[in-house]
Amino acid sequence: MTHMSTQSSLIALLALGAFHGINPGMGWLFAVALGMQEGRQHAVWRALLPLGIGHALAVAAAVAIAAVAGFAIPLHYLQWPVAALLVCLGIARLIRHRHPRWAQMRVTLPGLTLWSFLMASAHGAGIMVVPLFLGMAVHAQASCHAMGTAPNTPALALTATGIHALGYLAITAVMAVIVYQKVGLGLLRKAWINLDMIWAGALVATGMLTLLV
């Protein structure tokens, strides 16, 4: 496994969070729906916090599992099962995808938090972060070994989750406001499928790149 510098990994985590934020299935679609239900933009902004919390919890769960597994298994061995899981998720989404049911959307703030967590988990968003976290952890292990110290894996996990969540939340906010103010939901039916296919391809590509991180 090629070691990535911490700075490169953080930039990649931020960019990956932004990519997750672009996908309507990751949350901004439902922030817009909440704004339309209440008829005011303030509701769109109010939805961002639970969406961000749910997404961050999904990422944190995946990263935590990888960190715990790293205590029993050398981190560089984890790349193979992670890569296989990402590729399988991507292929599954390529085979099966569906339109959202616009008329049935009813959202509440607690429901958004749970929904965001479940969607991020189901879409493999957390697992996509794991390869970058592993790259950071392996790099930290090598650096600490040279200095005779122990790596702070929990701090790395929190950093990875936080940076990714920042990128996600920023783009989610931008997309939600633009769609609410300018675009509307009518143009999203076709775009949903296009983005769903792109997301599936990204899962497969991330699985392949995991072996190079």
Secondary structure as a PSIPRED ss2 file (coil, helix, strand):
# PSIPRED VFORMAT (PSIPRED V4.0)

   1 M C   1.000  0.000  0.000
   2 T C   1.000  0.000  0.000
   3 H C   1.000  0.000  0.000
   4 M C   1.000  0.000  0.000
   5 S C   1.000  0.000  0.000
   6 T H   0.000  1.000  0.000
   7 Q H   0.000  1.000  0.000
   8 S H   0.000  1.000  0.000
   9 S H   0.000  1.000  0.000
  10 L H   0.000  1.000  0.000
  11 I H   0.000  1.000  0.000
  12 A H   0.000  1.000  0.000
  13 L H   0.000  1.000  0.000
  14 L H   0.000  1.000  0.000
  15 A H   0.000  1.000  0.000
  16 L H   0.000  1.000  0.000
  17 G H   0.000  1.000  0.000
  18 A H   0.000  1.000  0.000
  19 F H   0.000  1.000  0.000
  20 H H   0.000  1.000  0.000
  21 G H   0.000  1.000  0.000
  22 I H   0.000  1.000  0.000
  23 N C   1.000  0.000  0.000
  24 P H   0.000  1.000  0.000
  25 G H   0.000  1.000  0.000
  26 M H   0.000  1.000  0.000
  27 G C   1.000  0.000  0.000
  28 W H   0.000  1.000  0.000
  29 L H   0.000  1.000  0.000
  30 F H   0.000  1.000  0.000
  31 A H   0.000  1.000  0.000
  32 V H   0.000  1.000  0.000
  33 A H   0.000  1.000  0.000
  34 L H   0.000  1.000  0.000
  35 G H   0.000  1.000  0.000
  36 M H   0.000  1.000  0.000
  37 Q H   0.000  1.000  0.000
  38 E H   0.000  1.000  0.000
  39 G C   1.000  0.000  0.000
  40 R C   1.000  0.000  0.000
  41 Q H   0.000  1.000  0.000
  42 H H   0.000  1.000  0.000
  43 A H   0.000  1.000  0.000
  44 V H   0.000  1.000  0.000
  45 W H   0.000  1.000  0.000
  46 R H   0.000  1.000  0.000
  47 A H   0.000  1.000  0.000
  48 L H   0.000  1.000  0.000
  49 L H   0.000  1.000  0.000
  50 P H   0.000  1.000  0.000
  51 L H   0.000  1.000  0.000
  52 G H   0.000  1.000  0.000
  53 I H   0.000  1.000  0.000
  54 G H   0.000  1.000  0.000
  55 H H   0.000  1.000  0.000
  56 A H   0.000  1.000  0.000
  57 L H   0.000  1.000  0.000
  58 A H   0.000  1.000  0.000
  59 V H   0.000  1.000  0.000
  60 A H   0.000  1.000  0.000
  61 A H   0.000  1.000  0.000
  62 A H   0.000  1.000  0.000
  63 V H   0.000  1.000  0.000
  64 A H   0.000  1.000  0.000
  65 I H   0.000  1.000  0.000
  66 A H   0.000  1.000  0.000
  67 A H   0.000  1.000  0.000
  68 V H   0.000  1.000  0.000
  69 A H   0.000  1.000  0.000
  70 G H   0.000  1.000  0.000
  71 F H   0.000  1.000  0.000
  72 A H   0.000  1.000  0.000
  73 I C   1.000  0.000  0.000
  74 P C   1.000  0.000  0.000
  75 L H   0.000  1.000  0.000
  76 H H   0.000  1.000  0.000
  77 Y H   0.000  1.000  0.000
  78 L C   1.000  0.000  0.000
  79 Q H   0.000  1.000  0.000
  80 W H   0.000  1.000  0.000
  81 P H   0.000  1.000  0.000
  82 V H   0.000  1.000  0.000
  83 A H   0.000  1.000  0.000
  84 A H   0.000  1.000  0.000
  85 L H   0.000  1.000  0.000
  86 L H   0.000  1.000  0.000
  87 V H   0.000  1.000  0.000
  88 C H   0.000  1.000  0.000
  89 L H   0.000  1.000  0.000
  90 G H   0.000  1.000  0.000
  91 I H   0.000  1.000  0.000
  92 A H   0.000  1.000  0.000
  93 R H   0.000  1.000  0.000
  94 L H   0.000  1.000  0.000
  95 I H   0.000  1.000  0.000
  96 R C   1.000  0.000  0.000
  97 H C   1.000  0.000  0.000
  98 R C   1.000  0.000  0.000
  99 H C   1.000  0.000  0.000
 100 P C   1.000  0.000  0.000
 101 R C   1.000  0.000  0.000
 102 W H   0.000  1.000  0.000
 103 A H   0.000  1.000  0.000
 104 Q H   0.000  1.000  0.000
 105 M C   1.000  0.000  0.000
 106 R C   1.000  0.000  0.000
 107 V C   1.000  0.000  0.000
 108 T C   1.000  0.000  0.000
 109 L H   0.000  1.000  0.000
 110 P H   0.000  1.000  0.000
 111 G H   0.000  1.000  0.000
 112 L H   0.000  1.000  0.000
 113 T H   0.000  1.000  0.000
 114 L H   0.000  1.000  0.000
 115 W H   0.000  1.000  0.000
 116 S H   0.000  1.000  0.000
 117 F H   0.000  1.000  0.000
 118 L H   0.000  1.000  0.000
 119 M H   0.000  1.000  0.000
 120 A H   0.000  1.000  0.000
 121 S H   0.000  1.000  0.000
 122 A H   0.000  1.000  0.000
 123 H C   1.000  0.000  0.000
 124 G C   1.000  0.000  0.000
 125 A H   0.000  1.000  0.000
 126 G H   0.000  1.000  0.000
 127 I H   0.000  1.000  0.000
 128 M H   0.000  1.000  0.000
 129 V H   0.000  1.000  0.000
 130 V H   0.000  1.000  0.000
 131 P H   0.000  1.000  0.000
 132 L H   0.000  1.000  0.000
 133 F H   0.000  1.000  0.000
 134 L H   0.000  1.000  0.000
 135 G H   0.000  1.000  0.000
 136 M H   0.000  1.000  0.000
 137 A H   0.000  1.000  0.000
 138 V H   0.000  1.000  0.000
 139 H H   0.000  1.000  0.000
 140 A H   0.000  1.000  0.000
 141 Q H   0.000  1.000  0.000
 142 A H   0.000  1.000  0.000
 143 S H   0.000  1.000  0.000
 144 C H   0.000  1.000  0.000
 145 H H   0.000  1.000  0.000
 146 A H   0.000  1.000  0.000
 147 M H   0.000  1.000  0.000
 148 G C   1.000  0.000  0.000
 149 T C   1.000  0.000  0.000
 150 A C   1.000  0.000  0.000
 151 P C   1.000  0.000  0.000
 152 N C   1.000  0.000  0.000
 153 T H   0.000  1.000  0.000
 154 P H   0.000  1.000  0.000
 155 A H   0.000  1.000  0.000
 156 L H   0.000  1.000  0.000
 157 A H   0.000  1.000  0.000
 158 L H   0.000  1.000  0.000
 159 T H   0.000  1.000  0.000
 160 A H   0.000  1.000  0.000
 161 T H   0.000  1.000  0.000
 162 G H   0.000  1.000  0.000
 163 I H   0.000  1.000  0.000
 164 H H   0.000  1.000  0.000
 165 A H   0.000  1.000  0.000
 166 L H   0.000  1.000  0.000
 167 G H   0.000  1.000  0.000
 168 Y H   0.000  1.000  0.000
 169 L H   0.000  1.000  0.000
 170 A H   0.000  1.000  0.000
 171 I H   0.000  1.000  0.000
 172 T H   0.000  1.000  0.000
 173 A H   0.000  1.000  0.000
 174 V H   0.000  1.000  0.000
 175 M H   0.000  1.000  0.000
 176 A H   0.000  1.000  0.000
 177 V H   0.000  1.000  0.000
 178 I H   0.000  1.000  0.000
 179 V H   0.000  1.000  0.000
 180 Y H   0.000  1.000  0.000
 181 Q H   0.000  1.000  0.000
 182 K H   0.000  1.000  0.000
 183 V H   0.000  1.000  0.000
 184 G C   1.000  0.000  0.000
 185 L C   1.000  0.000  0.000
 186 G C   1.000  0.000  0.000
 187 L C   1.000  0.000  0.000
 188 L H   0.000  1.000  0.000
 189 R H   0.000  1.000  0.000
 190 K H   0.000  1.000  0.000
 191 A H   0.000  1.000  0.000
 192 W H   0.000  1.000  0.000
 193 I H   0.000  1.000  0.000
 194 N H   0.000  1.000  0.000
 195 L H   0.000  1.000  0.000
 196 D H   0.000  1.000  0.000
 197 M H   0.000  1.000  0.000
 198 I H   0.000  1.000  0.000
 199 W H   0.000  1.000  0.000
 200 A H   0.000  1.000  0.000
 201 G H   0.000  1.000  0.000
 202 A H   0.000  1.000  0.000
 203 L H   0.000  1.000  0.000
 204 V H   0.000  1.000  0.000
 205 A H   0.000  1.000  0.000
 206 T H   0.000  1.000  0.000
 207 G H   0.000  1.000  0.000
 208 M H   0.000  1.000  0.000
 209 L H   0.000  1.000  0.000
 210 T H   0.000  1.000  0.000
 211 L C   1.000  0.000  0.000
 212 L C   1.000  0.000  0.000
 213 V C   1.000  0.000  0.000
